[in-house]
Amino acid sequence: MRFLIAGAGPAGTLLACYLAGRGHQVAVYERRQDPRGLNEAEGRSINLGLSARGVRALGGIGLMDRIWPLTVPMRGRVVHVPGGPTTFHPYGTRDDEILYSVLRRDLVALLIDHAAAQPGVSFHFGHRVVELDREAPAVQVVEEATGESARVTADVVVGADGAFSAVRTQLHRGVRADHHQEFLDWGYKELTIPAADDGSARVRLEALHVWPGGDGLIVAHPNRDNSLTATLFLPYEGPGGFAEITDPEAFFAERFPDALPFMPDLAKEYADNPVAHLVSIRTSPWHDAGRVVLIGDACHAVYPFYGQGMNSSLEDCLVLDQCLGAHPGDPERAFAEFQRARRPHTDVLDELSRQNFVELRERLRSPLHHARRQADLLLARMFPGRWLPLYTMISHTTMPYADALAKARRQDALLRWAAVTAAGATALVAMRKLVRKGH
Ligand code: FAD
């Protein structure tokens, strides 16, 4: 079949590899330039945390051996609290429970190389998909440089064009579609912790660094050149919000004093880099009549606080490939099966990503949260493979998201029951003592 993919992000490029592996013809249209031809400055790239689900999906096309060298392992979180000790929290109980930081550009460039090397695959950069004809199916593409427009037909159009998907908008036109889109009242800005003058890392490299700050948060992922890409999350409005910051260095000195020394280029970067939005999207349907299907952020964008947006998008490609394999020659059934298999889980991911926002922002500073997490890790060590903290299940296993949440809720109920029973037993012993003393 002839597939046309709109968007060469992580999802579109990995799907191109899977489809080519099944012998389909694939044409990918991407509005941006080819990331392989850009120099460092033009191709500024965010880095993303790759975890078990992404690793499994990328492993499905046999590419992990080439991806590992592009990554920096993150063995846990380093939490920086102003005036307090800097603490390291391992991600899991086992040595292999780690995340990997990878530049989006590096990952996507490798996937493009891999897909483009296969017969029947073509990439068209600098081409924006602007219209979808659901029935044909066909799309209208505009070449960004010249403004020239062309109609391209295919057997299947895939919308892998991200959270603000043009394919999704037109797929849903005139249809009883559900669409929940929510912008967080926080935005984010990218900053850098460059390597020190001698080329070494300014902070422990193999970790994710977090500066929780009540109404504000910095998260930093490591890069292979010993720098870290830091993301500053803040409310748009109100005291300490982006709208009120006139002197970023003074703001950092007050709110993130222990991050400030690591950011010598703060003032310039703060002025140069835009504030970007955070959006969450739950939507349905994801497909139409075996002719159009959505994957990745186009059908389930989440807030980035669980580090699972890309991982779940890569996982989509694996599941869609399995559905196509289970229903050869019947894309309509394959796409219906794909949505049925994925949507309950990506809805749960949306919920978890919201919860983790609160956790990163507030609970990381709380001793109670720390104690709860220690209890979870202790139980995981006492009952290996049977007691799994929720974070472990989401980030270090490929257990479907909804199953992981259900198991975590059962574990929580057990822990509460044990706490109540222990408290009850203690009270009983105390009462017996009082009764014996003749009270
Ligand atoms: P996108 O990455 O959005 O790619 C869509 C592509 O389509 C783009 O290349 C775009 O240029 C192109 N496009 C858009 N419209 C058109 C059009 N009309 N025509 C042609 N092309 C078009 N996820 C993680 O797993 N781990 C993390 O650590 C992590 N950190 C994050 C941090 C931040 C601050 C943010 C905002 C997100 C983070 N994510 C993370 C989420 C992750 O970036 C996304 O979930 C992931 O990129 C989705 O991949 P995608 O291919 O579906 O969409």
Boltz pocket constraint, residues with backbone or C-beta under 6 A from the ligand:
constraints:
  - pocket:
      binder: B
      contacts: [[A, 6], [A, 7], [A, 8], [A, 9], [A, 10], [A, 11], [A, 12], [A, 29], [A, 30], [A, 31], [A, 32], [A, 47], [A, 48], [A, 49], [A, 50], [A, 127], [A, 128], [A, 129], [A, 130], [A, 160], [A, 161], [A, 162], [A, 163], [A, 164], [A, 165], [A, 166], [A, 188], [A, 231], [A, 277], [A, 295], [A, 296], [A, 297], [A, 298], [A, 302], [A, 304], [A, 306], [A, 307], [A, 308], [A, 309], [A, 310], [A, 311], [A, 312], [A, 313]]
      max_distance: 6.0
